[in-house]
Amino acid sequence: MLNIIWLSMMFTAVFCGLITGNLSKVVAAVTESAKLGFDIAFGLAAIMTLWLGIMRVASDSGLIKKLSRYLQPLLVKIFPDVPAEHPAMGAMVMSISANLLGLGNAATPFGLQAMKELQNLNKKVTSASDAMCMYVLLNVSSLQLIPTSAIAFLAINGSKNPSSIISSTLIASVISTIFAFILARYCSRLNAFKEENL
Amino acid sequence: MMNFFNQLSDMIFLAFIVGIPMYAAVKKINVFDSFIDGAKDGFQTAVNLIPYLIAMIVAIGMLKASGFFGLLEQLIRPLLEFFNIPLELIPLIMIRPFSGSAANGILADIIHQFGGDASISKIAATLVGSTETTLYIVAVYFGAINIRHTRYVIAAGILVEIVGVVASLIIGRLLFS
């Protein structure tokens, strides 16, 4: 699927470039973006190194186990295929906490770690497990308690009450999170998407 | 107000970065060794990601340069006009699934142009807060662990994104105008 999307993105770019006469800009964008991608990757490497170091400290100290105990009853229901004591649960707890608190750049490293742990439980290593699909979709729905950067933008531009977007963001993301949950459950049960039919 | 929220996010940040090692020290863990162990793992994961990141970012960069988003805007404009959705939000809605930094840039621009108390600014902020860079997340999360068959995730992710956009438009209009 990614295969098709990637190809069609590039094809569309060339096609649109031809229509709009921006083809030379498209050509220039290739090398520029590759460089940009490398810069982003290295920025990410620095952040991943830092946050996964902190995460290891948190898990060695037993903090994650403690946190997990509170979220476990819920997580076990959402991810029935993941054993309650598995490290994947810990990584997911960390990434959910970081997301809720608006620490976006910590959420990605924790999320990637969670995917790695989920891969250890995966029966068919080249295709996504039910738990992975659920986890990625819940991430896409972006549950957030404090959208810190958006609040800061509003405040800089003279908003008297920038925190009013906390409630609107929370309501909207709760709606899309519930939708994501139901959709993932439903799709996992459809025969066409069954893990063993791939 | 801005100070309060800046401080709050600083506090949350520090609670993670300093609070966790302090807690571990109380529990008599060798904090430094433990950190290094985890950090090595993090670096390795990030290096494995480079090809996936570059593949995605190059394709997105080409799309941006080609004028694709401008054409797409014109295509869906009648639909948005029909539902009375502010046209200024179109570029934001279009770019959101592809690039987080571009979306943040457009958000900053809208807020700067209309002011921090305008309802459109708050709706835009809600929209950014309650959606994600879907395509990027799918490519990177599955890329990191070499998953080739993503099953229903991409289609479902786009649906979730649309629900998030619609929900924030409706709620934003109810609360802020």
Interface residues (C-beta under 8 A of the other chain):
Chain A: M1 L2 N3 I5 W6 M9 M10 T12 A13 V14 F15 C16 G17 I19 T20 N22 L23 K25 V26 A28 A29 V30 E32 S33 A34 L36 G37 F38 I40 A41 L44 A45 M48 T49 L50 W51 L52 G53 I54 M55 R56 V57 A58 S59 D60 S61 G62 L63 A98 L101 G102 L103 G104 A106 T108 P109 G111 L112 Q113 M115 K116 L118 Q119 V125 T126 S127 A128 M132 C133 V136 L137 N139 V140 S141 S142 Q144 I146 P147 T148 S149 A150 I151 A152 F153 L154 A155 I156 N157 G158 S159 K160 N161 P162 S163 S164 I165 S167 S168 T169 I171 A172 S173 I175 S176 F179 A180 L183 A184 C187 L190 F193 E195 L198
Chain B: M1 M2 F5 N6 L8 S9 I12 F13 F16 I17 I20 P21 Y23 A24 K27 I29 V31 S34 F35 I36 D37 G38 A39 K40 D41 G42 F43 T45 A46 V47 L49 I50 L53 I54 A55 M56 I57 V58 A59 I60 G61 M62 L63 K64 A65 S66 G67 F68 G70 L71 G100 N104 L107 A108 I111 H112 G115 G116 D117 S121 K122 A125 T126 L127 V128 G129 S130 T131 E132 T134 L135 I137 V138 A139 V140 Y141 F142 G143 A144 I145 N146 I147 R148 H149 T150 R151 Y152 V153 I154 A156 G157 L159 V160 E161 V163 G164 A167 S168 I171 G172 L175 F176
